[in-house]
Amino acid sequence: MGDIKKHRKKYRTPSHPYNKERLEKEKDYSKKYGLKNKKEIYKFESMLSKIKSNTKRLLRSQGGQRNKEYDELINRLKNLGLLDHDDADTVLSLETKDLLERRLQSIVYKKGLANSMNQARQYIIHEHISVGDKKISSPSYLVTLQEEPQVSFSHTSMLSKEDHPQRVLLSKELKKEIEKTKLTTKKDEKRLLDEDIVPEEDSKEVLEEVEIKIEDAEVVDAEEASEEELEKAVEESEDSKEEPKEVVEEKKEEK
C-alpha cells in the first residue's frame, strides 16, 4: 500500500521569539479577529510570503508558462477580493490583515450574523454557518467574492429561524446601531459636514444661555465681537438684573 504520507508544517515560526513590535501586532490581530492562537497568524503570514515570493519570481522570468502562472495568481487574488486590478505593486503591498479580513469568521461578524468575533467562531465550529449548500466548520476558511453573499445560517440549524431568541436579540441591537447613526434634521447634517463635530447636550444648553445673556446686553455683532467684549456684556447684563440692597432702600426713601 505504500508508506503513510508525513504531515509537515504549513507555516514558519518567527526567527526571534522576543520582538516587541511583532508581539504587539500579534496581540492586536488575536483580539481584533478572535484568533485562538498565534499559529493561525503564522499560517497566513507564510501564505502571504509565498504569494509575494511567487510574484517576484514570475516578474523576473519570461515565456508562455510565466504568463499563465501569473494570470492564475492574479485571478485567485481577485476572486478573494484582495485585488481590484492587475498590478504587481499592489500584490507586494498586501499585509496579513488583508487576508484575515477574508476569513469566514470575519465575514460572519461583518454580515451581522453574530454579536462578536468569538461568537462568530463558536457558530462556525458548531456548524451553524453554511456557504451555499456546504456547512463550513473552519473559521479560517477564505471566502471568495462569489461565496460572500451565500454566507448564512445553515437550514438545519435552529438559528435559521427568525423567531430564535438570539436572532431577535441581534435584530434589536442592529436597530439601535442604525438609530444612533441617523441624523435627526437637515441642519445637523449640514453642521456635521462643515464642522465634523457633534456637540453634546450640555454644550447646547450652555450656548443657549450665552445667547440669551448677549441679547439682554444688546450686543449687535456677537460674531464679530471679541471674547473680552462678550464677557463684559454678560457681566453688565447680570449687574443690571441684580441691584444691591442699599440702592433699593435709597430709591424707596426718595419715593
Summary of the structure (lengths in Angstrom):
residues: 255
radius of gyration: 32.0
end to end distance: 124.3
largest distance: 124.6
contacts: 577
relative contact order: 0.06
helix: 60%
strand: 4%
